[in-house]
Amino acid sequence: MKNCVLFFALFVVSTIGTFSQTQESNAEVVNPYATETKENNEETASSSLEFDLETTPNIYDGAYKRNVHLERIALPLEHVREADVMWSKRIWREIDTRQKLNDAFMNNQQSFIQVLLEVIEQNDYIEVYADESFKTPIPKNELWKRLYQQDTIEVYNFETDTYEQQLVDNDINLEAFSVFRLKEDWLFDSKASKMRARIIGIAPVRDVLDPNTGQIRGQENLFWIHYESIRPILAKYEAFNGKNNAHTLSWTDMFDMRRFASTITKESNNRNLRIKDYARGKDALLEAERIDNEMRDMEFGLWSY
């Protein structure tokens, strides 16, 4: 009986020892594997993070990147021979941006005056002129001085304990450019049997405000710019289309397709008079309409027998 008890005790002790060794050996086997797995997980997470960072798309102001307008080019205008011109007339007209049909000219994101100034600033070869004949260039530094009008303010000088006058540049008031003047030639091409309108120059007009009352006291031409010289560049700028933002026209299309409303202010005459020099109010509007209808009738009248 004693031998049985002793044998049972020895069996229990050996079993416990074997179990402890097994646990230790298992711990030795599992721990390195667990460490390696943890390191692998960290490497996988790190590589996954790097992958995500590398494939993160650029941030666009929209659902997709817009490139079409940058790839547009201005199609060359049809060549017109002098021998084929049966009739022509020079016309001056004004585009009033306050009219509903001309909303694109005063777009808050980028108005047409901003487009013009950006074209002039970023292209050194573009010239601006003081006259509509494009004979008197305006230096760029002088143009910027005219744009950024200066005011005189009093500034306190702590060293001299006095107030001194100092010139400061004001920001450009884009809303002051409410009118654009066009100089264009209307001609009848007998070879194509078609009336053509070719814009020669564009001039932004700025409202001149009274410094005391803030009321508009007149207007001034800021400069004249030759349309043909900036026509290829305007093809890269989008004009706002409120009906469909996915399909917009370039500013070259806007002018070539005549997608604007305007009023005739002058036609070529021997005394170089504008309509407002001999007609006012309603009579001036009727005179502008008469000139417009006369040109339209001319296209049909030239082929009447």
C-alpha positions in Angstrom: 0.0 0.0 0.0 2.8 2.3 0.9 4.5 1.5 -2.4 1.3 2.4 -4.3 1.1 5.7 -2.6 4.7 6.5 -3.3 4.4 5.5 -6.9 1.3 7.7 -7.3 3.1 10.7 -5.7 6.1 10.2 -8.0 3.8 10.0 -11.0 2.0 13.3 -10.1 5.4 15.1 -9.5 6.7 13.9 -12.9 3.5 14.9 -14.7 3.6 18.4 -13.2 7.2 18.8 -14.2 6.6 17.6 -17.7 3.6 20.0 -18.0 5.7 23.0 -16.8 8.5 22.1 -19.2 5.9 21.9 -22.0 4.5 25.3 -21.1 8.0 26.8 -21.0 8.9 25.3 -24.3 5.7 26.5 -25.8 6.3 29.9 -24.5 9.7 29.9 -26.0 8.2 28.9 -29.3 5.3 31.3 -29.3 6.9 34.5 -28.0 9.4 34.9 -30.9 6.6 34.2 -33.4 4.4 36.7 -31.7 7.2 39.4 -31.8 7.9 38.7 -35.4 4.2 38.9 -36.2 3.9 42.3 -34.4 6.9 43.6 -36.4 5.4 42.3 -39.6 2.1 44.0 -38.8 3.9 47.3 -38.1 5.8 47.0 -41.4 2.6 46.2 -43.2 0.8 49.2 -41.6 3.8 51.4 -42.5 3.9 50.2 -46.1 0.1 50.6 -46.3 0.4 54.2 -45.0 3.2 54.9 -47.5 1.1 53.5 -50.3 -1.9 55.6 -49.3 0.2 58.7 -49.2 1.7 58.0 -52.6 -1.7 57.4 -54.2 -3.5 60.3 -52.5 -5.0 62.4 -55.4 -4.3 66.1 -55.7 -6.9 68.5 -54.3 -9.0 70.1 -57.1 -11.7 72.7 -56.8 -14.2 70.4 -58.3 -15.0 66.7 -58.9 -12.3 66.4 -61.6 -9.3 68.3 -63.0 -10.2 70.8 -65.7 -7.7 70.8 -68.5 -9.8 71.4 -71.6 -9.7 75.2 -71.5 -5.9 75.1 -71.3 -5.7 72.9 -74.4 -7.9 75.2 -76.5 -6.4 77.1 -79.4 -7.8 80.1 -81.3 -8.8 79.0 -84.8 -7.3 81.3 -87.4 -9.7 83.8 -88.9 -10.6 83.4 -92.6 -8.3 85.4 -94.8 -9.9 88.4 -96.5 -8.4 89.9 -99.7 -8.8 93.7 -100.2 -10.0 93.0 -103.7 -12.9 90.9 -102.4 -14.2 93.7 -100.0 -17.1 95.3 -101.8 -18.2 97.4 -98.8 -16.9 98.2 -95.3 -17.7 100.5 -92.4 -15.9 101.1 -89.1 -18.0 100.9 -86.0 -17.5 101.7 -82.3 -19.7 100.1 -79.7 -20.0 99.8 -75.9 -20.6 96.6 -73.8 -22.4 97.5 -70.6 -21.6 94.8 -68.1 -24.6 95.7 -66.0 -26.9 94.2 -68.6 -28.2 90.7 -68.0 -26.8 89.3 -71.2 -23.3 90.5 -70.2 -23.2 88.8 -66.7 -20.1 86.8 -67.8 -18.0 90.0 -67.9 -18.5 90.6 -64.2 -18.0 87.1 -62.9 -17.0 87.2 -59.3 -14.4 84.4 -59.7 -12.6 86.1 -62.6 -14.1 89.1 -64.4 -13.0 90.1 -67.9 -11.0 93.1 -66.6 -9.1 90.6 -64.4 -8.4 88.5 -67.5 -7.1 91.5 -69.4 -4.8 92.6 -66.6 -3.5 89.1 -66.1 -2.8 88.7 -69.9 -0.9 92.0 -69.9 1.1 91.2 -66.7 2.1 87.7 -67.7 3.0 88.4 -71.3 5.8 91.0 -71.7 5.3 91.3 -75.5 1.7 92.5 -75.2 1.5 96.3 -75.6 -1.2 98.6 -74.4 -1.8 102.0 -76.1 -3.2 105.4 -75.1 -5.0 105.9 -78.4 -7.3 103.7 -80.5 -4.9 103.9 -83.5 -2.3 101.9 -81.5 0.5 104.4 -82.1 1.2 105.6 -78.5 2.3 102.8 -76.2 1.8 103.1 -72.5 4.7 101.8 -70.3 3.7 99.0 -68.1 4.8 100.8 -64.9 2.7 103.8 -65.8 -0.3 101.6 -66.4 0.0 100.1 -62.9 0.3 103.5 -61.4 -3.0 104.5 -63.1 -4.6 101.3 -62.0 -3.6 101.6 -58.3 -4.8 105.1 -57.6 -3.0 106.8 -54.7 -4.4 108.7 -51.8 -2.8 111.0 -49.3 -3.1 110.1 -45.6 -1.7 111.7 -42.5 0.7 109.4 -40.5 1.9 110.3 -37.0 5.8 110.5 -36.7 6.8 109.6 -33.1 10.3 111.0 -33.6 9.2 114.5 -34.6 5.9 114.4 -32.7 4.1 115.6 -35.9 1.7 114.4 -38.5 3.2 113.8 -42.0 1.4 113.2 -45.3 2.1 109.9 -46.9 1.0 108.4 -50.3 -0.6 105.0 -50.2 -1.8 102.7 -53.1 -5.5 101.7 -53.1 -6.7 98.3 -54.4 -8.2 98.1 -57.8 -11.9 98.7 -57.8 -13.0 96.1 -60.3 -16.6 97.2 -60.1 -15.6 100.5 -61.5 -15.0 98.8 -64.9 -18.6 98.6 -66.0 -18.1 99.3 -69.7 -15.8 98.0 -72.5 -15.5 99.8 -75.8 -14.9 97.9 -79.0 -13.5 99.2 -82.3 -14.4 97.0 -85.2 -14.7 96.8 -89.0 -17.8 95.5 -90.7 -17.1 94.3 -94.3 -18.8 92.4 -97.0 -16.7 89.6 -98.5 -17.8 89.1 -102.1 -15.8 85.9 -102.5 -17.7 84.3 -99.5 -20.8 86.3 -100.1 -20.9 87.1 -96.4 -20.9 90.0 -94.1 -18.0 89.8 -91.6 -17.3 91.6 -88.3 -13.7 91.9 -87.2 -12.9 93.4 -83.8 -9.8 95.6 -84.0 -9.4 96.8 -80.4 -10.8 96.6 -76.9 -10.7 99.4 -74.3 -11.8 99.0 -70.6 -13.6 102.1 -69.4 -13.4 103.1 -65.7 -15.9 105.1 -63.8 -14.3 108.3 -62.3 -15.7 108.9 -58.8 -16.0 112.2 -57.0 -13.7 111.9 -53.9 -16.0 114.0 -51.8 -19.4 112.6 -52.7 -18.5 109.2 -54.1 -20.8 109.8 -57.1 -19.8 109.0 -60.7 -18.7 112.2 -62.4 -17.4 110.7 -65.7 -15.6 107.9 -67.4 -12.1 107.4 -68.8 -10.5 105.0 -71.2 -7.8 103.1 -69.3 -6.0 101.8 -72.4 -6.5 100.3 -75.8 -5.3 96.8 -76.6 -5.1 95.2 -80.0 -7.5 92.3 -80.1 -5.7 90.1 -82.6 -2.5 90.2 -80.4 -4.3 88.8 -77.4 -6.8 86.5 -79.2 -4.7 83.3 -79.0 -4.2 84.0 -75.2 -7.9 84.6 -74.5 -8.6 81.1 -75.9 -7.1 79.7 -72.7 -9.5 81.6 -70.4 -12.9 80.4 -69.6 -16.0 82.6 -69.7 -18.7 81.8 -67.1 -21.6 79.7 -68.3 -24.4 79.6 -65.8 -26.5 77.0 -67.6 -23.8 74.3 -67.9 -20.5 74.5 -66.0 -19.1 71.5 -67.8 -19.2 73.2 -71.2 -17.9 76.7 -71.2 -16.8 79.0 -73.9 -13.4 80.8 -74.1 -13.2 84.5 -74.2 -12.1 84.2 -77.8 -15.3 82.4 -78.6 -17.3 85.0 -76.7 -16.0 87.8 -79.0 -15.8 85.8 -82.3 -19.3 84.4 -81.8 -20.5 87.8 -80.6 -22.0 86.4 -77.4 -22.6 89.8 -75.9 -25.0 92.7 -75.9 -23.8 96.1 -77.1 -24.8 99.5 -78.3 -23.3 101.4 -81.2 -21.8 104.7 -80.1 -20.1 105.9 -83.3 -19.8 105.2 -87.0 -17.1 106.5 -89.3 -17.9 110.0 -90.5 -16.0 113.0 -92.0 -16.4 115.0 -88.8 -15.4 112.2 -86.4 -18.6 112.7 -84.3 -20.0 110.3 -81.8 -23.7 109.7 -81.6 -24.0 111.6 -78.4 -22.5 114.6 -80.1 -25.6 115.1 -82.1 -28.3 113.0 -80.4 -29.3 112.5 -76.8 -31.5 110.1 -74.8 -34.0 108.2 -76.9 -32.8 109.8 -80.1 -29.3 108.4 -79.5 -30.8 104.9 -79.1 -32.8 105.3 -82.2 -29.7 106.5 -84.1 -27.7 103.5 -83.0 -30.5 101.2 -84.0 -30.7 102.9 -87.4 -27.0 102.3 -88.0 -27.3 98.7 -87.0 -30.3 98.0 -89.3 -28.5 99.8 -92.1 -25.6 97.4 -91.9 -27.8 94.4 -91.9 -29.8 95.6 -94.9 -26.6 96.3 -96.7 -25.7 92.6 -96.8 -29.0 91.9 -98.7 -28.9 95.0 -100.8 -25.5 94.3 -102.3 -27.0 91.2 -104.0 -30.3 92.8 -105.1 -30.8 93.2 -108.8 
